[in-house]
Amino acid sequence: MEFCPTCGNMLRYDRSRFFCSTCPYIACIERQVEIKKKQLLVKKSIEAVVTKEDIPKEAETEAPCPRCGHDKAYFRSMQIRSADEPESRFYRCLKCELTWREE
């Protein structure tokens, strides 16, 4: 964004110039911006916060599975954010082994 040096309003763009819609200020664009180097961005892979091995099989609770609807799951509570944030509970369904998180 460019602003008018005379009145401070935002300048409008018209082909090869910026102009102010309030006062008679006009700024001609002398050269176009050139992209000299293009860089391809590589998408990072997502790493799991909790794996199946991280949730103990002894801790069992009643929690409905979002996938199959089974009402029993293993669970584990972990602090994955800063100390002033609440802990997150991770569940793994006993039937279909789906792992999900509840905060």
Backbone torsions as a table, in degrees:
resi	resn	phi	psi	omega
1	MET	NA	140.8	176.0
2	GLU	-118.8	148.0	-179.5
3	PHE	-122.3	149.6	-179.0
4	CYS	-69.7	126.1	178.8
5	PRO	-71.8	-16.2	-178.9
6	THR	-85.2	-54.0	-174.7
7	CYS	-113.2	-11.9	176.7
8	GLY	87.4	-0.7	178.1
9	ASN	-74.7	157.9	178.5
10	MET	-70.3	134.1	-179.5
11	LEU	-78.6	147.2	176.2
12	ARG	-98.7	156.6	-176.1
13	TYR	-109.2	135.5	177.6
14	ASP	-143.0	100.9	178.8
15	ARG	49.6	-79.8	-175.5
16	SER	-123.2	23.7	-179.8
17	ARG	-155.4	154.9	169.2
18	PHE	-102.5	140.2	177.7
19	PHE	-140.9	154.1	179.6
20	CYS	-94.8	133.6	179.9
21	SER	-84.0	-8.2	-179.8
22	THR	-100.2	-44.8	-179.0
23	CYS	-119.0	175.4	-175.5
24	PRO	-81.2	16.4	-177.4
25	TYR	-68.5	133.8	176.6
26	ILE	-136.2	134.5	176.3
27	ALA	-124.3	117.6	179.4
28	CYS	-80.7	141.5	177.4
29	ILE	-91.2	120.0	-174.9
30	GLU	-85.2	-35.7	-179.4
31	ARG	-144.2	153.6	-179.6
32	GLN	-87.1	155.8	176.9
33	VAL	-75.3	135.0	179.9
34	GLU	-111.9	136.9	174.3
35	ILE	-92.4	115.1	-175.2
36	LYS	-88.4	-33.0	-176.0
37	LYS	-142.6	130.1	175.1
38	LYS	-102.4	136.4	179.7
39	GLN	-125.0	125.9	178.6
40	LEU	-79.8	134.0	178.4
41	LEU	-92.0	135.5	-179.8
42	VAL	-99.7	126.6	179.9
43	LYS	-76.2	128.4	-179.6
44	LYS	-78.2	149.3	177.4
45	SER	-78.6	149.6	-179.5
46	ILE	-88.5	127.6	178.1
47	GLU	-99.2	138.7	-179.8
48	ALA	-70.7	137.9	177.4
49	VAL	-75.2	-41.3	-179.1
50	VAL	-128.9	132.7	176.6
51	THR	-102.4	174.6	179.4
52	LYS	-60.7	-35.0	-178.2
53	GLU	-71.5	-21.3	-179.0
54	ASP	-76.2	-21.0	-178.6
55	ILE	-96.4	116.5	-177.8
56	PRO	-68.5	149.3	-177.4
57	LYS	-87.2	-7.6	179.0
58	GLU	-80.6	-33.3	-176.3
59	ALA	-82.5	107.5	-176.3
60	GLU	-121.8	143.0	179.8
61	THR	-147.1	172.3	175.6
62	GLU	-93.2	111.7	178.2
63	ALA	-148.7	122.9	-178.3
64	PRO	-70.5	131.8	179.3
65	CYS	-74.5	132.0	179.2
66	PRO	-68.0	-22.5	-178.2
67	ARG	-88.8	-57.0	-173.2
68	CYS	-104.6	-14.3	178.2
69	GLY	85.3	0.8	177.2
70	HIS	-60.4	142.5	-171.2
71	ASP	-97.3	6.0	178.7
72	LYS	-120.5	141.5	-179.4
73	ALA	-153.2	152.5	169.5
74	TYR	-79.1	155.0	179.3
75	PHE	-146.5	161.6	174.8
76	ARG	-152.6	136.6	176.9
77	SER	-100.9	134.8	-179.3
78	MET	-140.9	147.9	173.5
79	GLN	-95.1	103.3	-176.9
80	ILE	-106.3	-10.4	177.6
81	ARG	-111.7	-161.6	-179.7
82	SER	-69.0	166.1	-173.3
83	ALA	-65.4	-26.2	-178.7
84	ASP	-84.9	-2.2	176.4
85	GLU	-93.2	152.5	178.2
86	PRO	-69.8	155.7	179.5
87	GLU	-73.4	157.9	178.7
88	SER	-103.7	142.0	176.4
89	ARG	-107.7	128.5	178.5
90	PHE	-107.4	134.7	-179.0
91	TYR	-121.0	150.2	171.9
92	ARG	-134.0	122.4	-177.0
93	CYS	-63.3	138.0	178.0
94	LEU	-71.0	-26.3	-175.5
95	LYS	-90.1	-58.5	-174.0
96	CYS	-103.4	-2.5	177.8
97	GLU	62.1	25.7	172.8
98	LEU	-70.6	136.0	177.4
99	THR	-107.6	130.5	177.5
100	TRP	-140.1	166.8	-175.3
101	ARG	-120.6	142.9	174.6
102	GLU	-129.3	132.3	-177.7
103	GLU	-104.8	NA	NA
